[in-house]
Amino acid sequence: MILPPPTPPFETDKAGQIIYPVDNGEPLSNDTEHLKWITFVKYGLDDWFGDRTDVFVAADLLWYPIEGRPDISQAPDVMVVLDHPPGERPSYKQWEENDRPPNIVFEFISKSNTADEMMDKLEFYSEMGCDEFYVYDYRRGKLSAFHRDDGRTLAQKLAGIQGEWQSPLLGITLGLDASGKLWIRRPDGRLMETQRQIARRAEAEAQRAARLAAKLRELGVDPDLI
């Protein structure tokens, strides 16, 4: 990949520091289904990693890989950085993140996306150091997986015998059902859930915990001391 030459002057703040915009002017999603798949993967990964303090997951966050080049960026639909602290960020400036590029990126093809655009993204993610890249075309029911090939470039991988891909880094398995709908199985064997399903499960678990605590109190046991 040949990066475009810089085109200064870049916008600076009052202290003369280059400004890295937190908004690239593009919408978070191009249609309701696009947003559905972004949130499905984002919240599903958040749920799987739970309270771990060594995984950063973000959706539609501007990633600047090169200091001094605010003109070079991408905002993956979902990105994951392993062995890296979570937390709020207005953007992901790689030089401020121990020079860690995202390990895994997901993109969902909407009606407005073109094949050339996806090829440009593949080239960008490959050159900038991503290890895995997953592309799901929800309108056509097609899923593609790209893994880093011998540490050099992202190369497309063929699906397994069952038409499934397994992420070497995340341990999740991705596949399509008979209608072309994406499903993801977590390393614990459970299918990834939607945000609503996650919320319902959390509520049910909280209710069970409350009932157990009430029962313990009836028996004269303080559940807070257990």
N, C-alpha and C positions, 0 to 999 in steps of 0.2 A: 504494500500500500504506500503510495506516495502522498504525503501530507501536503496540502496546499500551502504556499508560502504565506507568511503573516502579512496582514494588511493593516498595519497601524496607521494613524494613531487609534488605540483602543480607549474606550471611555474610562476615566479614572475618577476617584473620589477626591475630597478636599485635601487629603494627605498625599495625593499623587499615586495611590495604589490602584492597580487595574481592577475594574469591576467585573465580576463574574455573575451574570444575571441568574436569577433563580427561576425565571420563566422564559421559555423559548418561544412563547406565542402559540404553541400547539395545544390543542385540547387534551385533557387526560384520556378521553376515549372518543372514538369516532361514531359510535352508536351504542345502544343499550346493551347489546350482546357483547361487544368489545369490553365494556366496563365489567360485565358479569364475569368474564374469564380472568380479567386482571385481578379482581377482588377475590375470586375463587382461589387462585394460586397464592396471592399475597397473604390472605388470612389463613389459608390452609398451612402455609409454611410457618406463619407466626404461631399457630396452634401447636404444630409439631415441635418446634423448638422451645416453646413455652418460656420459661424464665431463664434460659441459658444466656450467659453474658459474653458469649464468644461468637455470636452469629448476628450479622446485620442484614436485614431484609427491607427492601424499599420498592415502591411502585412509582413509576413516572418521575424519578428523581434525576435531575441533570447531573451528569457525570463529566467532569473535566479532567482528562488524563494528563494534560501537559501544562505545567505552570507557565504563565505568560501568554497562553493561547486561549483566550475566552471564545475564540471563533471555532474551536474544535471541541465538540461535545456530543453526547448522545443521552437520551432519556429512555432507557429500556422500560418496557411495560412492567417487568419485575426483575430485580437483580438481587443476588445473594453474595455476601462477602463472608467467607468462613474464617475462623480464628481471628475475629475482629469484633470490637465492642459495638453493641447496638446503641441507639440514642437518636435524638432529633438532630437533623441537619437541614439547612436551607438548600444545600447542594452537596455533591460529593467531589471535593477537590482532592485528587489522588495524592498529591505531594503533601497534603496535611493528614493523610490516612496511612502513614508508613509506606507510601508508594504501593498500596495494595489495590489492584484492579478488581472488579467484580469477578468472582469465580464462575458464577452461573448466571445466565441471562435468559429471559423468556420474552418472546414477542408473539402477539396475536394479530393475524392478518385480517384487516377489515376491508371494506369495499374500496376505501381510498388508497390503500397500499398497492404498490406496484412490485413486480418481480425485480426490477432494477434496484428499487429501494431496499428490498430484503438482501440482495446480493451485496449492496454497499454496506449494510449493517453487518453481514457476515464477515466481510473483509475488515471492517473496523474492529469488531470484537476479536477477531483472530489476531490482528496486528497489535492490539492494545493489551493482550495477555489473558483474555477470558479462557476458561478451560472447557466450558460446556455452553451450548447454545441450543435452545428448543424453540421451534416455530410451529404454531398451531393455526391452521386456516380453518376457522370454525364454519365458514360458509360452504366450504367444499369438503369438510371432514377429513383433512389431511394433516398429519403430524410428521415433522422432520426433526432429527436429532444430529447435532454436530459436537464431536468431542475432539480435544486437542490430540493431534497425531504425532506421537513420539516427541512431544514438546515443541513442535514446530508450528503447525497451523491447525485450525479447526477443520476437521474432515467429516463428511456426512457418514453416518453409521446406518447399517441396515437393521431393520427390526428383527427381534428374536423369532423363534419358531412360532410363538403365539402372537406375533405382531406387536410385541412389547419392547420398550427401551428401558434400561435401568441406568439411573444416574450414578456414575462411579463415586461422585463426591457426596451427594445427598442421600444415596441409598434408596431413593424413591423409585417406583416403577411407573412409567407412563404408557398408556395405550388408548385405543379407540374402541367403543362398543359397536354393535352392528349398524347403528345409525350414524356413525362417524363422530360421536360425542366423546370428548376427552374425559378420561378418568385417570386418577393418580392414586396409587397404593403406597401408603407410608411404610417405612422399614418394619413397623410392628405388625404389618399385615392388614391394617385397617384402611379403608378407603378414605381419601381426603374429603372433608365435608365443606359445604358452603358456609358463609358467615352466619346465616340464619340457623343452620343445623348446629354449628358450634355454640351459638348463644343458647339454643334450647337445651343442648347437652349440659352446658355449664349451669343453667338454671336448675335442671333436674338434679345434678350432683349437689348443688347448694341446698336444695330442698331435702335430699336424703341426709345430708350432713346435719341439717337443722333438726330433723326427726330423731336422728341418733343422739344428738346432744340433749334433746328434751327427754329421751328415754333414760339416758344416763343420769340426768338430774332427778328423775323420778326414783331412781335407785340409790340416790344419795351420793352420786359421784359427780365431781366437778369436771366437765369435759376439758376445761382449759388447763387442768393440771395433768392431763394424760399425755 
